[in-house]
Amino acid sequence: MNSARHPVCFPATALGLSTAICLATLPSVALGSTGEQAAVTGLDTLVVTGTRTPRPVLDTPVRTEVVSREEMARTHARSLGDALENVPGIQLREIHGKPGESVSLQGLGGNQVLVLVDGLPVSASTGSTVDVTQLALTEVEHVEIVKGATSAQHGSAAMGGVINVITRDVQPGLSGMVQGDLGTYGDQNPSGRSVDAARRRGSARMDAGTDALRLRVAADRRETDGVDPDTSSWGQPADAVDRDQIDARAEWHPSPAGRFYLHGSRFQEDSESRYLRQLPGQQIRQRGVEDVRRDRVTAGGRWGWDNGAGIQINGMTERFRSDTLKHAGGTSFDDRRAKLDQDHVTLQADLPPVDNHFLQVGGDLRRETLSQTKDGISELEGTGGVSRGSDELYVQDDIFLGSTVELLLGLRFQDDSDFGSHTAGKANLRWHALRTADWHGTLRLGWGQGYRVPDLKERHYRFDHSQLGYVVLGNPDLEPEASDSYQLGWSMDWRQQAWFEVNLFHNRLRNLIQVDSGNATIRGDGVQEFRYANVDRAITQGVETVANVRVSPTLELNTGYTFTDTEDRESGRELTRQPRHQGRFGINWQTSDRIDVNLRARYQSSEQVDSEHDDSRSPGWTTVDVGMNLRATPRLHLFGGVDNVFDTQRDFGDPDDFRPVTGAFAYLGARYEFGGAH
């Protein structure tokens, strides 16, 4: 959804205000910036995820957090996972059996968080969970995070929130950049050499064209040899992974009122894992390899009129392939091949404003197919392939009640091919309760309904591990998950030099889909059979706080704390893998005109690992990253740093320890920019 780049302006008479309001330019001046110092990073960013129209982050009625392009460059983020790890309240979890991570928001897991690129969904790499480490940042302008149920706006899976990656405009003229970095894990390099480039990255981007016709090509390659604390043993806790992404984008800007685009990308991932399989009386060395490919094409455009009306259409087709193979003792086995195809078209119309009402209507068409085989035999029960689709309509009314109060109402209707009709609603209120020359205070209230249709794997997949004593079966009778989410927030801004926000949240979840371990059956050969079922109801609630302070023109501090309380309403126990306390702290220090230094610290308390045993907990942990950037010339930037300075790492002998896999990592890099603005 590239509408973030296009202002939506309404005449003064439509809003009943004394001056015209342009939603894309509202608060830079109106919010009291003195111009004497730079504003706190990101406060004037335009965001689209909460309302599907561009709004400044300080003015949107739906609380939205932003990771800016400047923050990603400052901290040397290499993937979307890196970009998200310093956002307060976000928990990154390893994906079981994969070299990647998923996102947890407000106590809800990765299968309940929707990941988008320009408003269009990304295929889940494991059936229901998106691996955020796969997404490169070469083309990214900023990342938007909306927490809480947003199904009325974005449909199924948006129960815990939405992560929306917004890509950059293609620039006219000729411009671009090349960048590379390499680093070492010290004595945990798999090569056994302390000084070795165990992780490497190279990327490039070039924009060319006129004001009307523009083209971009971009490429990114990331390599890691993994991490190995004991190079004398066979097993390696962090996999070796190579990731490549190539993008091409064409844009046509026929006039200031509209634009059209075509974007194609290919992602390739090759990974290798090494582990020991324990059998009676012996250990067997095993090796697993996985080849992943994602081919994605998006296209669309938008057109706006002077009366505030606009229309946009965006479409996406994506083909995801994952092939895995295991090796042991000179033989190969478990040749698993998965194919997930996804097609999505969305149409949105913004109607001319009438009596302070800004009405938006739209629709989505979604289609999805899945096939998966193991050694040539389908792993989907009773069929060689499965598919589903949904036709959806949504309406939103943005109501301005005077100059300080805004009410946002929305409703989505979904007709699913397998689950019939469903509706989800939302209501958000924003009140600019305090407005003085220096202080601005805003109250936000939000309620939203969430739902998630069971994915095709949960309904049809047969996860056969008979050799290990168990089988997990899909369940075609599953019902959709559902939730109600309540948000209450207060934010204070002082001249855009100091920013504080506190947000209370309460989520009530129903029909959660999990493996029903309490009702396993025993086959005649002694193998346990488990089946997915709607077995849980849960509550997640807590408080999130964020504070950013521009202490001086050269020093900025930011901090955040999140308290999360969870409860499985069936057992009364807390949910697994949900820490109660999380903290973030950061320092940006411009030590001179050419050098800046940054520090990022993360804290996470202990977390429950096994729902049946209260003493089964993963320890809490703290990590600190330090980075530096040197502007050697106007075009050449040198950078370096140390991640996880104090070498916080899990005990690999403890299966309940989920602290970081990798210890300290030191790196150096360079970026060269050419042409116009960057």
C-alpha positions as CSV (number, residue, x, y, z in Angstrom):
1,M,0.0,0.0,0.0
2,N,2.1,2.9,-1.3
3,S,-0.4,5.5,-0.4
4,A,1.9,6.6,2.4
5,R,3.8,8.6,-0.1
6,H,0.8,10.7,-1.3
7,P,-0.8,13.5,0.8
8,V,-4.5,13.4,1.2
9,C,-5.8,16.9,1.6
10,F,-9.3,18.1,2.5
11,P,-10.7,21.6,2.2
12,A,-11.3,23.7,5.3
13,T,-15.1,23.8,4.7
14,A,-15.3,20.0,4.9
15,L,-13.7,19.8,8.3
16,G,-15.3,22.9,9.7
17,L,-11.9,24.4,10.7
18,S,-10.5,27.8,10.1
19,T,-7.7,26.6,7.9
20,A,-7.2,23.9,5.4
21,I,-5.9,20.6,6.8
22,C,-3.7,18.3,4.8
23,L,-3.5,14.9,6.5
24,A,0.0,14.4,5.1
25,T,1.5,17.6,6.5
26,L,-0.4,18.3,9.7
27,P,1.9,18.4,12.7
28,S,5.5,19.4,11.7
29,V,4.6,23.0,12.5
30,A,1.3,22.6,14.2
31,L,2.7,20.4,16.9
32,G,5.0,23.1,18.2
33,S,8.5,22.3,16.9
34,T,10.6,25.4,17.6
35,G,13.0,24.8,14.7
36,E,15.9,25.4,17.1
37,Q,16.7,21.6,17.4
38,A,15.9,18.6,15.4
39,A,12.7,16.8,16.4
40,V,12.8,13.4,18.2
41,T,13.4,10.9,15.5
42,G,10.3,9.6,13.6
43,L,7.6,11.8,15.2
44,D,6.6,13.4,11.9
45,T,6.6,10.2,9.8
46,L,3.5,9.5,7.7
47,V,1.9,6.2,8.5
48,V,-0.9,4.3,6.8
49,T,-1.4,1.0,8.6
50,G,-3.9,2.1,11.2
51,T,-6.3,4.0,8.9
52,R,-5.3,3.0,5.4
53,T,-4.7,6.7,4.6
54,P,-1.5,8.7,5.2
55,R,-1.4,10.3,8.6
56,P,1.4,11.8,10.7
57,V,2.3,9.4,13.5
58,L,1.4,12.0,16.2
59,D,-2.0,12.6,14.7
60,T,-3.3,9.1,13.8
61,P,-6.2,7.8,15.9
62,V,-4.7,4.3,15.8
63,R,-1.5,4.1,17.9
64,T,1.3,3.4,15.5
65,E,5.0,2.8,16.2
66,V,7.7,3.5,13.6
67,V,11.2,2.2,12.8
68,S,12.6,4.9,10.6
69,R,15.2,4.5,7.8
70,E,17.6,6.5,9.8
71,E,17.3,4.2,12.8
72,M,17.9,1.1,10.6
73,A,21.0,2.7,9.1
74,R,22.2,4.0,12.5
75,T,22.0,0.5,14.1
76,H,23.2,-1.3,10.9
77,A,20.1,-3.5,10.7
78,R,20.4,-6.2,8.1
79,S,16.9,-7.7,8.0
80,L,13.4,-6.9,9.2
81,G,14.1,-8.9,12.3
82,D,17.1,-6.7,13.2
83,A,14.9,-3.6,12.6
84,L,12.2,-4.8,15.0
85,E,14.4,-6.1,17.9
86,N,14.7,-2.6,19.6
87,V,11.0,-1.8,19.5
88,P,9.5,-1.9,23.0
89,G,7.1,-4.8,23.5
90,I,8.2,-6.8,20.5
91,Q,9.5,-10.3,21.2
92,L,11.4,-12.2,18.5
93,R,11.1,-16.0,18.8
94,E,13.1,-18.6,17.0
95,I,11.0,-20.6,14.6
96,H,11.3,-24.3,15.6
97,G,13.4,-26.2,13.2
98,K,14.2,-23.2,11.0
99,P,17.0,-20.6,10.9
100,G,14.7,-17.7,11.5
101,E,12.5,-15.7,13.8
102,S,8.8,-14.7,14.2
103,V,7.2,-11.8,16.0
104,S,5.1,-11.8,19.2
105,L,3.0,-8.8,20.1
106,Q,1.1,-8.2,23.4
107,G,1.3,-11.8,24.3
108,L,0.1,-13.2,21.0
109,G,2.4,-15.4,18.8
110,G,3.7,-15.2,15.3
111,N,0.8,-17.0,13.7
112,Q,-1.5,-14.2,15.0
113,V,0.6,-11.3,13.7
114,L,0.1,-10.2,10.1
115,V,3.2,-9.1,8.2
116,L,2.7,-6.9,5.1
117,V,4.9,-5.3,2.5
118,D,3.3,-2.1,1.2
119,G,0.0,-3.3,2.6
120,L,0.1,-6.7,0.9
121,P,0.7,-10.0,2.8
122,V,3.8,-12.1,2.9
123,S,3.5,-15.8,2.7
124,A,4.2,-17.6,5.9
125,S,7.4,-19.7,5.7
126,T,6.0,-22.4,8.1
127,G,2.3,-22.4,7.2
128,S,1.2,-19.7,9.6
129,T,4.3,-17.8,10.7
130,V,6.4,-15.3,8.7
131,D,10.2,-15.5,9.1
132,V,11.1,-11.8,9.6
133,T,14.8,-12.5,9.1
134,Q,14.2,-13.3,5.4
135,L,13.1,-9.8,4.5
136,A,16.0,-7.5,3.4
137,L,16.0,-3.8,4.0
138,T,17.6,-2.5,0.9
139,E,14.4,-0.8,-0.4
140,V,12.7,-0.1,2.9
141,E,11.7,3.5,3.9
142,H,10.3,2.6,7.3
143,V,8.4,0.0,9.2
144,E,5.0,0.5,10.9
145,I,3.8,-1.5,13.9
146,V,0.2,-1.5,15.1
147,K,-0.5,-3.6,18.1
148,G,-3.9,-5.1,19.0
149,A,-6.6,-6.7,16.8
150,T,-6.9,-5.0,13.4
151,S,-8.9,-7.6,11.4
152,A,-11.5,-4.9,10.5
153,Q,-8.8,-3.2,8.5
154,H,-6.6,-6.0,7.4
155,G,-8.5,-9.2,7.6
156,S,-7.6,-12.7,8.9
157,A,-4.4,-13.2,11.1
158,A,-4.3,-9.6,12.4
159,M,-5.3,-10.6,15.9
160,G,-2.2,-9.5,17.7
161,G,-1.3,-6.7,15.3
162,V,0.3,-5.8,12.0
163,I,3.9,-5.2,10.9
164,N,3.8,-3.2,7.6
165,V,7.0,-2.7,5.7
166,I,6.9,0.5,3.6
167,T,9.3,0.6,0.6
168,R,11.0,3.8,-0.7
169,D,10.0,5.9,-3.6
170,V,12.0,5.5,-6.7
171,Q,14.0,8.7,-7.2
172,P,14.3,10.5,-10.6
173,G,17.7,11.1,-12.0
174,L,20.5,8.7,-11.2
175,S,21.3,7.7,-7.7
176,G,22.1,4.7,-5.6
177,M,24.3,3.0,-3.1
178,V,26.6,0.0,-2.5
179,Q,27.3,-1.4,0.9
180,G,29.2,-4.3,2.5
181,D,30.1,-5.6,5.9
182,L,31.6,-8.6,7.6
183,G,32.0,-9.8,11.1
184,T,33.2,-12.5,13.5
185,Y,31.8,-14.6,16.4
186,G,35.3,-14.9,17.8
187,D,36.1,-18.4,19.2
188,Q,32.6,-19.5,18.2
189,N,33.3,-19.3,14.5
190,P,32.6,-22.7,12.9
191,S,36.0,-22.6,11.2
192,G,37.7,-22.7,14.6
193,R,39.5,-19.5,13.8
194,S,38.9,-16.5,16.1
195,V,39.6,-14.0,13.3
196,D,37.3,-15.1,10.5
197,A,34.6,-13.5,8.5
198,A,31.9,-15.8,9.7
199,R,29.1,-13.5,8.6
200,R,29.0,-11.4,5.5
201,R,26.7,-9.0,3.7
202,G,26.7,-7.1,0.5
203,S,23.9,-4.9,-1.0
204,A,23.4,-2.4,-3.8
205,R,20.6,-0.2,-5.1
206,M,20.3,2.0,-8.2
207,D,17.5,4.4,-9.1
208,A,17.2,6.0,-12.6
209,G,14.6,7.9,-14.6
210,T,12.7,11.0,-15.2
211,D,10.0,12.7,-13.2
212,A,7.4,10.6,-15.0
213,L,9.2,7.2,-15.6
214,R,11.5,5.6,-13.1
215,L,13.2,2.3,-12.5
216,R,15.0,0.7,-9.6
217,V,17.1,-2.4,-9.3
218,A,18.3,-3.7,-5.9
219,A,20.2,-6.8,-4.7
220,D,21.1,-8.1,-1.2
221,R,23.1,-11.1,-0.2
222,R,23.6,-12.2,3.4
223,E,25.8,-15.1,4.4
224,T,26.5,-16.7,7.8
225,D,28.5,-19.8,8.6
226,G,26.5,-20.2,11.8
227,V,27.7,-20.4,15.4
228,D,29.6,-23.3,17.0
229,P,30.7,-23.1,20.7
230,D,32.4,-26.5,20.3
231,T,34.0,-27.1,17.0
232,S,35.2,-30.5,18.0
233,S,31.7,-31.8,18.1
234,W,29.3,-32.5,15.2
235,G,26.3,-30.5,16.3
236,Q,26.0,-26.8,15.6
237,P,23.3,-24.8,17.4
238,A,23.1,-22.0,14.8
239,D,22.7,-23.0,11.1
240,A,24.7,-21.9,8.2
241,V,22.5,-19.8,5.9
242,D,22.8,-17.9,2.6
243,R,20.1,-15.5,1.6
244,D,19.8,-13.6,-1.7
245,Q,17.1,-11.1,-2.7
246,I,16.8,-9.3,-6.0
247,D,14.2,-6.6,-6.7
248,A,13.2,-4.6,-9.8
249,R,10.6,-1.8,-9.7
250,A,9.2,0.5,-12.4
251,E,7.0,3.5,-11.6
252,W,4.9,5.8,-13.8
253,H,4.0,9.2,-12.4
254,P,1.7,10.7,-15.1
255,S,0.8,13.7,-12.9
256,P,0.9,14.8,-9.2
257,A,-2.5,13.3,-8.8
258,G,-1.5,9.7,-9.5
259,R,1.1,7.0,-9.8
260,F,1.4,3.4,-11.0
261,Y,4.0,0.7,-10.3
262,L,5.2,-2.8,-11.1
263,H,7.5,-4.6,-8.6
264,G,9.1,-8.0,-8.9
265,S,11.4,-9.8,-6.5
266,R,13.0,-13.2,-5.9
267,F,14.2,-14.4,-2.6
268,Q,16.4,-17.5,-2.2
269,E,17.6,-19.1,1.0
270,D,19.9,-22.1,1.4
271,S,20.5,-23.4,4.9
272,E,22.3,-26.4,6.5
273,S,21.7,-27.7,10.1
274,R,23.9,-30.2,11.9
275,Y,22.7,-32.2,14.9
276,L,23.0,-35.4,16.8
277,R,20.0,-37.8,16.9
278,Q,19.9,-39.9,20.1
279,L,19.0,-43.6,19.6
280,P,19.2,-46.4,22.1
281,G,22.9,-47.1,22.6
282,Q,24.1,-44.7,20.0
283,Q,24.1,-41.2,18.6
284,I,23.8,-40.6,14.8
285,R,25.2,-37.6,13.0
286,Q,22.5,-36.0,10.9
287,R,22.5,-33.1,8.5
288,G,19.5,-31.2,7.2
289,V,19.4,-28.9,4.1
290,E,16.6,-26.6,3.1
291,D,16.2,-24.6,-0.1
292,V,13.6,-21.8,0.0
293,R,12.5,-19.6,-2.9
294,R,9.9,-16.8,-2.9
295,D,8.9,-15.2,-6.2
296,R,6.7,-12.2,-5.7
297,V,5.1,-9.7,-8.2
298,T,3.1,-6.7,-7.1
299,A,1.4,-4.0,-9.2
300,G,-1.0,-1.2,-8.6
301,G,-1.6,2.5,-8.5
302,R,-3.7,5.3,-7.1
303,W,-5.4,8.5,-8.3
304,G,-6.7,11.4,-6.3
305,W,-8.9,14.4,-7.0
306,D,-9.0,17.9,-5.6
307,N,-12.2,17.3,-3.7
308,G,-10.5,14.8,-1.4
309,A,-11.6,11.6,-3.3
310,G,-9.2,9.0,-4.3
311,I,-9.0,5.4,-5.6
312,Q,-6.3,2.8,-5.5
313,I,-5.8,-0.8,-6.5
314,N,-3.0,-3.1,-5.5
315,G,-2.4,-6.7,-6.4
316,M,0.1,-9.4,-5.5
317,T,0.9,-12.9,-6.7
318,E,3.5,-14.9,-4.8
319,R,5.0,-18.4,-5.2
320,F,6.7,-19.9,-2.2
321,R,8.7,-23.1,-2.4
322,S,10.5,-25.0,0.4
323,D,12.5,-28.2,-0.2
324,T,14.1,-30.0,2.6
325,L,16.3,-33.2,2.8
326,K,18.0,-35.0,5.6
327,H,21.3,-37.0,5.5
328,A,22.7,-39.5,7.8
329,G,25.3,-42.3,7.5
330,G,25.7,-41.8,3.7
331,T,21.9,-42.0,3.0
332,S,19.3,-39.4,2.3
333,F,15.7,-39.4,3.6
334,D,12.7,-37.2,4.4
335,D,12.6,-35.5,1.0
336,R,9.9,-33.0,1.8
337,R,8.7,-30.5,-0.9
338,A,6.2,-27.8,-0.1
339,K,4.4,-25.3,-2.4
340,L,2.4,-22.4,-1.2
341,D,0.8,-20.1,-3.8
342,Q,-0.9,-16.9,-2.8
343,D,-2.9,-14.2,-4.8
344,H,-4.3,-11.1,-3.4
345,V,-6.1,-8.1,-4.9
346,T,-7.3,-5.1,-2.9
347,L,-9.4,-2.1,-4.1
348,Q,-10.0,1.0,-2.0
349,A,-12.1,4.2,-2.7
350,D,-11.8,7.3,-0.5
351,L,-15.1,9.2,-1.0
352,P,-15.3,13.1,-1.0
353,P,-15.7,14.4,2.6
354,V,-19.3,15.2,3.6
355,D,-20.1,17.1,6.9
356,N,-16.8,16.1,8.6
357,H,-17.2,12.5,7.5
358,F,-14.4,10.8,5.4
359,L,-15.8,7.6,4.1
360,Q,-13.7,4.8,2.8
361,V,-14.9,1.6,1.2
362,G,-13.0,-1.3,-0.3
363,G,-12.7,-5.0,-1.0
364,D,-10.1,-7.8,-1.0
365,L,-9.9,-11.0,-3.0
366,R,-7.6,-13.7,-1.5
367,R,-6.7,-17.1,-2.9
368,E,-4.3,-19.6,-1.4
369,T,-3.2,-23.2,-2.4
370,L,-0.9,-25.6,-0.6
371,S,0.7,-28.9,-1.6
372,Q,3.3,-30.9,0.3
373,T,4.9,-34.2,-0.2
374,K,7.4,-36.4,1.7
375,D,9.3,-38.9,-0.4
376,G,6.8,-38.3,-3.2
377,I,3.7,-39.0,-1.0
378,S,1.3,-36.3,-0.1
379,E,1.4,-35.2,3.6
380,L,-2.0,-33.5,3.3
381,E,-4.5,-36.0,4.6
382,G,-6.7,-37.4,1.9
383,T,-5.6,-35.1,-1.0
384,G,-2.6,-34.1,-3.0
385,G,-3.3,-30.3,-2.6
386,V,-5.7,-28.0,-0.8
387,S,-6.9,-24.5,-1.4
388,R,-9.1,-21.7,0.1
389,G,-10.2,-18.3,-0.7
390,S,-12.2,-15.4,0.7
391,D,-14.1,-12.4,-0.7
392,E,-14.1,-9.4,1.7
393,L,-15.7,-6.0,1.9
394,Y,-14.8,-3.2,4.4
395,V,-16.1,0.2,5.2
396,Q,-14.5,2.9,7.4
397,D,-15.9,6.3,8.5
398,D,-13.5,8.8,9.8
399,I,-15.4,11.5,11.7
400,F,-13.9,14.8,12.9
401,L,-15.9,16.2,15.9
402,G,-14.6,19.7,15.9
403,S,-10.8,20.4,15.8
404,T,-9.7,18.1,18.7
405,V,-11.8,14.9,18.5
406,E,-11.7,12.2,15.9
407,L,-13.8,9.0,15.8
408,L,-12.8,6.2,13.5
409,L,-15.3,3.4,12.9
410,G,-14.8,0.4,10.7
411,L,-16.4,-2.9,9.7
412,R,-15.2,-5.8,7.5
413,F,-17.3,-8.6,6.1
414,Q,-15.6,-11.8,5.0
415,D,-17.1,-14.7,3.0
416,D,-14.6,-17.6,3.3
417,S,-14.8,-20.5,0.9
418,D,-14.5,-23.0,3.9
419,F,-15.8,-21.1,6.9
420,G,-18.7,-19.0,5.5
421,S,-19.4,-15.4,6.5
422,H,-17.8,-13.4,9.3
423,T,-17.7,-9.8,10.4
424,A,-15.2,-7.8,12.5
425,G,-15.6,-4.3,13.8
426,K,-13.4,-1.6,15.3
427,A,-13.8,1.8,16.9
428,N,-10.9,4.3,17.7
429,L,-11.2,7.7,19.4
430,R,-8.5,10.3,19.4
431,W,-8.8,13.4,21.6
432,H,-6.2,16.2,21.5
433,A,-6.9,16.9,25.1
434,L,-4.0,19.3,25.7
435,R,-2.8,22.0,23.3
436,T,-0.5,24.8,24.4
437,A,2.4,26.5,22.7
438,D,4.8,23.9,24.2
439,W,2.7,20.9,25.3
440,H,0.5,18.6,23.3
441,G,-1.3,15.7,25.0
442,T,-3.4,13.1,23.1
443,L,-5.8,10.4,24.5
444,R,-6.5,7.3,22.3
445,L,-9.1,4.7,23.0
446,G,-9.4,1.6,20.8
447,W,-11.6,-1.5,20.5
448,G,-11.2,-4.0,17.7
449,Q,-12.2,-7.6,16.9
450,G,-9.7,-10.1,15.6
451,Y,-10.1,-13.4,13.9
452,R,-7.8,-15.9,12.2
453,V,-9.0,-18.6,9.8
454,P,-7.1,-21.9,10.4
455,D,-4.3,-22.2,7.9
456,L,-4.2,-25.0,5.5
457,K,-1.5,-26.9,7.4
458,E,-3.5,-26.9,10.6
459,R,-6.4,-28.3,8.8
460,H,-4.8,-30.8,6.5
461,Y,-1.2,-31.5,7.3
462,R,0.1,-34.8,8.5
463,F,3.4,-34.2,10.5
464,D,4.7,-37.8,10.6
465,H,7.5,-38.4,13.1
466,S,6.6,-42.1,13.8
467,Q,10.3,-42.9,14.2
468,L,10.3,-40.5,17.1
469,G,7.1,-41.9,18.6
470,Y,4.5,-39.4,17.5
471,V,2.4,-38.0,14.7
472,V,0.6,-34.7,14.5
473,L,-2.6,-34.6,12.4
474,G,-4.4,-31.7,10.9
475,N,-8.1,-31.2,11.8
476,P,-10.5,-30.1,9.0
477,D,-13.2,-29.3,11.7
478,L,-11.2,-26.5,13.3
479,E,-13.0,-23.2,13.9
480,P,-11.5,-19.7,13.4
481,E,-9.7,-18.1,16.3
482,A,-11.3,-14.9,17.6
483,S,-10.4,-12.0,19.9
484,D,-11.5,-8.7,21.3
485,S,-8.8,-6.1,21.9
486,Y,-9.0,-3.0,24.1
487,Q,-6.4,-0.2,24.0
488,L,-6.2,2.9,26.1
489,G,-3.3,5.3,25.6
490,W,-2.0,8.7,26.6
491,S,0.9,10.5,24.8
492,M,2.6,13.8,25.7
493,D,4.8,15.9,23.4
494,W,6.9,18.9,24.4
495,R,8.0,20.8,21.3
496,Q,8.8,17.5,19.6
497,Q,11.9,17.5,21.8
498,A,10.5,15.2,24.4
499,W,7.9,12.4,23.9
500,F,6.2,10.1,26.4
501,E,3.5,7.5,25.9
502,V,1.7,5.0,28.1
503,N,-0.7,2.4,26.7
504,L,-2.8,-0.1,28.5
505,F,-4.0,-3.2,26.6
506,H,-6.4,-6.1,27.2
507,N,-6.9,-8.9,24.7
508,R,-9.5,-11.7,25.2
509,L,-8.9,-14.7,22.9
510,R,-11.2,-17.6,22.0
511,N,-10.8,-20.9,20.2
512,L,-7.1,-20.7,20.1
513,I,-5.6,-23.5,17.9
514,Q,-3.0,-25.7,19.5
515,V,-2.0,-29.3,19.5
516,D,-4.4,-31.0,21.9
517,S,-1.8,-32.9,23.9
518,G,-4.3,-33.9,26.6
519,N,-6.2,-36.1,24.2
520,A,-3.5,-38.1,22.4
521,T,-4.4,-41.6,21.1
522,I,-2.0,-44.6,21.0
523,R,-1.8,-46.5,17.8
524,G,-1.3,-50.3,17.7
525,D,2.4,-49.8,17.1
526,G,2.7,-47.6,20.2
527,V,3.0,-44.3,18.3
528,Q,1.1,-41.3,19.8
529,E,-1.2,-39.4,17.6
530,F,-2.0,-35.8,18.4
531,R,-4.4,-33.5,16.6
532,Y,-4.9,-29.8,16.2
533,A,-7.9,-28.5,18.1
534,N,-9.6,-25.4,19.4
535,V,-8.6,-26.0,23.0
536,D,-7.8,-22.7,24.6
537,R,-9.2,-19.4,25.8
538,A,-6.8,-16.8,27.0
539,I,-6.3,-13.3,28.3
540,T,-3.3,-11.1,27.7
541,Q,-3.1,-7.7,29.3
542,G,-0.5,-5.2,30.4
543,V,1.0,-1.8,30.0
544,E,3.5,-0.4,27.5
545,T,5.5,2.8,28.1
546,V,7.8,4.7,25.7
547,A,9.9,7.9,26.3
548,N,12.1,9.7,23.8
549,V,14.1,12.8,24.8
550,R,16.2,15.1,22.6
551,V,18.6,16.3,25.4
552,S,20.6,18.5,23.0
553,P,21.1,18.8,19.2
554,T,23.7,16.0,19.5
555,L,22.2,13.7,22.1
556,E,18.9,11.7,22.1
557,L,17.7,9.1,24.6
558,N,14.9,6.6,24.2
559,T,13.5,4.0,26.5
560,G,10.6,1.6,26.8
561,Y,9.1,-0.9,29.3
562,T,6.4,-3.5,28.7
563,F,4.6,-5.5,31.4
564,T,2.6,-8.4,30.1
565,D,0.3,-10.6,32.1
566,T,-1.1,-13.7,30.4
567,E,-3.6,-16.4,31.5
568,D,-4.8,-19.6,29.9
569,R,-8.4,-19.5,31.1
570,E,-8.8,-23.3,30.9
571,S,-5.9,-24.1,33.3
572,G,-5.4,-20.8,35.1
573,R,-1.6,-20.9,34.2
574,E,0.3,-18.3,32.3
575,L,0.9,-18.8,28.6
576,T,4.2,-20.2,27.5
577,R,7.0,-18.2,26.0
578,Q,5.6,-14.8,27.1
579,P,7.9,-12.9,29.4
580,R,6.2,-10.6,32.0
581,H,8.8,-7.8,31.7
582,Q,10.6,-6.4,28.7
583,G,12.8,-3.3,28.6
584,R,14.5,-1.2,25.9
585,F,17.1,1.6,26.2
586,G,18.9,3.5,23.5
587,I,21.4,6.4,23.2
588,N,22.2,8.3,20.0
589,W,25.2,10.6,20.4
590,Q,26.5,12.8,17.6
591,T,30.1,13.2,18.9
592,S,31.1,15.4,16.0
593,D,30.0,16.5,12.6
594,R,31.3,13.3,11.2
595,I,30.9,10.7,13.9
596,D,27.9,9.3,15.8
597,V,27.8,6.6,18.4
598,N,24.8,4.5,19.4
599,L,23.9,2.1,22.2
600,R,20.9,-0.3,22.3
601,A,20.2,-2.4,25.4
602,R,17.4,-5.1,25.7
603,Y,16.1,-6.8,28.8
604,Q,13.7,-9.7,29.0
605,S,12.6,-11.5,32.1
606,S,12.2,-15.3,32.5
607,E,9.4,-17.0,30.6
608,Q,7.4,-20.2,31.2
609,V,8.4,-23.0,28.8
610,D,6.2,-25.9,29.7
611,S,2.6,-25.3,30.6
612,E,2.4,-28.4,32.8
613,H,5.4,-27.7,35.0
614,D,5.8,-24.4,36.8
615,D,9.5,-24.8,37.4
616,S,10.2,-25.1,33.7
617,R,11.3,-21.6,32.9
618,S,13.9,-20.0,30.5
619,P,16.1,-17.5,32.4
620,G,15.9,-13.8,31.9
621,W,18.6,-12.0,30.0
622,T,20.1,-8.6,29.0
623,T,22.0,-7.7,25.9
624,V,23.9,-4.6,24.8
625,D,24.8,-3.5,21.3
626,V,27.2,-0.7,20.5
627,G,27.7,0.9,17.1
628,M,29.6,3.7,15.4
629,N,29.2,5.6,12.1
630,L,31.9,7.7,10.5
631,R,31.1,10.0,7.6
632,A,34.5,9.8,5.9
633,T,33.4,11.9,2.9
634,P,30.0,13.2,1.9
635,R,29.5,9.9,0.0
636,L,31.5,7.4,1.9
637,H,30.2,6.1,5.3
638,L,32.3,3.7,7.4
639,F,30.6,1.8,10.3
640,G,31.2,-0.9,12.8
641,G,30.1,-2.2,16.2
642,V,29.8,-5.1,18.6
643,D,26.4,-6.8,19.1
644,N,25.8,-8.6,22.5
645,V,28.9,-6.9,24.1
646,F,28.7,-9.0,27.3
647,D,28.3,-12.3,25.5
648,T,24.9,-13.3,26.9
649,Q,24.1,-16.8,25.5
650,R,22.0,-19.8,26.4
651,D,23.2,-23.0,28.0
652,F,22.9,-25.4,25.0
653,G,22.7,-28.3,27.4
654,D,19.4,-27.0,28.9
655,P,16.4,-27.6,26.6
656,D,14.4,-25.0,28.6
657,D,17.0,-22.2,28.0
658,F,15.8,-19.8,25.2
659,R,18.3,-17.0,25.7
660,P,20.1,-15.7,22.6
661,V,21.7,-18.3,20.4
662,T,24.7,-16.2,19.4
663,G,27.2,-14.5,21.7
664,A,29.3,-11.4,21.0
665,F,29.6,-10.5,17.4
666,A,32.0,-7.8,16.1
667,Y,31.8,-6.3,12.6
668,L,33.0,-3.6,10.2
669,G,31.4,-2.2,7.0
670,A,31.3,0.6,4.5
671,R,28.5,2.3,2.4
672,Y,29.0,4.5,-0.7
673,E,26.2,6.6,-2.0
674,F,26.1,8.4,-5.3
675,G,23.7,10.7,-7.2
676,G,20.9,12.5,-5.6
677,A,19.2,12.5,-2.2
678,H,19.6,9.4,0.0
